[in-house]
Amino acid sequence: MEPRLEHAVAEGVATVVISNPAKRNAMTTGMWRELPAVLDRYAADPGVRALVLTGAGDTFCAGFDIGALAEEAGVKGLAVEAEEALAAFPKPTLAAVRGSCVGGGCQLAAACDLRFAEEGSRFGVTPARLGVVYPPSSTRRLERLVGPGTAKYLLFSAELIDAQRALRTGLVDEVLPGGTLGERVAEFTAVLASRSQLSQVAAKEFMAGPDDPARLAYWAEQARHSGEEAEGVAAFLERRPPRFAWTRPGP
């Protein structure tokens, strides 16, 4: 099977699957190049309310296709562009991890908002094994996620850690028993899809950077005119699920 990104939407959730089983779902140059376009498509789709990134079979992603890394100097830049596109995706993102989540795979998982992992998964940030300088943005993102101590442990040693240690350090948000990851991800993303997209998108933007008066004014206007709060309060008082209708405007 040719390496590819498989993607589809069901019930408001887009799922992107890294598929390169012959190389443990390593990302090829073409896959790195394709990912931002796939993300742009789903960011602009008002029917998409959350996105899941996962790997085909029992592996999340073993990182870079090392052959491509050796042959094409620009592939590291493509990887950073893909990572930044994932981090900037305006709706909630979740990495569903089975098996190896190493190198560029861990780079992608860290760029998601949340990470759920199956027991037995292993995580590693491995540039020190190859003499690669890890990108500054990726380094800072990892440090913010797990703290300086764990970031240094991962970056300096390139050692792999198990899912329970990843959970303790904040690299992972939930660890699930074998065979239950898919069910839990479906359950949780259904919750995400039912919540107010206005609240979620605003929160992601606020966490991404310093306050911008123009953007604060924009969100205040959206809050006033969206009807989201009125619907949420009405649903609470009427003891029914809310029907949040606001969707992110196009770029």
Residue, then its C-alpha position, 0 to 999 in steps of 0.5 A: m500500500e502506498p503511504r498516504l493520509e486517509h481522512a473522512v468526516a463522521e458526525g462532526v468529527a474529522t479523522v486523519v489517519i497516518s497510513n504507511p504500514a510498511k514503515r510503521n506509519a513513518m511520514t514521507t515527504g509527500m505526507w508532510r506536504e499534504l497535511p496542512a492542506v487537509l487541515d485547511r479543508y477541515a478548518a473551513d468546513p462548518g460541519v467539522r467540530a473536532l479532529v482526530l489524528t491517529g495511525a493505521g493499525d497498531t502504530f501511531c507514527a514512527g516519525f520521519d521516513i529516514g530515507a526522505l530525511a537523508e535525501e531531501a534537505g527541505v523535509k524538516g521544514l515541511a514537518v515544521e509547517a505541518e506541525e504548526a498547521l496542526a497547532a493552529f487548527p481552530k477547533p479541538t484536536l485529539a491524537a489517538v495513540r497506539g503503539s509507537c509515537v516517536g520522533g516526528g510522530c511525537q512532534l505531531a501528537a504534541a501539536c494536538d490539543l489532547r492526547f489519548a493513548e492505549e496501554g503499551s504505547r511508547f513515546g520518544v523525541t529522538p533527534a539526539r539519536l540522529g544528530v538532528v537539531y530539533p526545531p525551536s518551535s517544537t522544543r518550546r511546545l514540548e517544554r510547555l506541555v511537559g515542563p523543562g525537566t521532562a523535555k530535557y530528559l526526552l530531548f537529551s536522552a532520546e529514550l522512550i517512555d511508556a504511556q503511564r510515565a507520559l500520563r504522569t508528565g502531562l504528555v498524555d491526558e488519558v491512558l486506556p486499556g487495550g482495545t478500548l481506545g477507539e470507543r473512548v475517542a468516539e465518546f469524547t469527541a462526541v462530547l466535544a462536538s456537542r459543546s459550543q464551538l464559539s467557546q472552544v475556538a475563542a479559548k484556543e485563540f486566547m491560549a495561543g498568544p497575547d491579548d490583541p484588543a481587536r481580537l478581544a473586541y471581535w470575540a465580544e461581538q461574537a458572544r453578543h450576537s451568536g445566541e450561544e449563551a442564551e441557548g446554553v442557559a435556556a437548555f440548562l433551565e429546560r433540562r435538555p441538550p443545548r443546540f449550539a449553532w455558531t460555527r467558525p467563519g471562514p478564513 
